[in-house]
Amino acid sequence: MSQEEQRIAIAEACGWKDVAPQIVKNVKHEGDDITVGISSDSGWVPDYLNDLNAMHCAEEMLTDDQWVEYRENIRTVVLCPVRYVSQWCKADIHSTARQRAEAFLRTIGKWKEAK
C-alpha cells in the first residue's frame, strides 16, 4: 500500500468522512501535480505513519479482541521473536508509527500487499 492509501484507510477506520488527498498543480517547476495533504470534512487527516500520538488515537478504536491480533501483527511487522500471548517484547513497545500503522491495517483487514 502507498503511504497515502494507508493514511486514508486508517482515517476512514477512525470515522473520518469524505477523506481525499488534496492535489495542487506544481506550477513552479511545470511538473506533475503534487499531493499536499489528505483532508476530510473535519479537516486535515493526521500523519498516522509518522506520528505516534495519532497512532495512539487510532489504536483506541480497536476492540479488546482485536488487541490480541494487533499485538501479533506488530510482532510480525517488527520481527519480534516472543510468541507468548501474555508477554510483550521490547519491539512491541518501541515499534514506530509506521510499523503500528501496518499492524493496525492488518488487524482490521485493510492491509494490501504491494504489487
Secondary structure, 3 states (H helix, E strand, C coil): CCHHHHHHHHHHHCCCCCCEEEEECCCCCCCCCEEEEEEECCEECCCCCCCHHHHHHHHCCCCHHHHHHHHHHHHHHHCCCCCCCCCCCHHHHCCCHHHHHHHHHHHCCCCCCCC
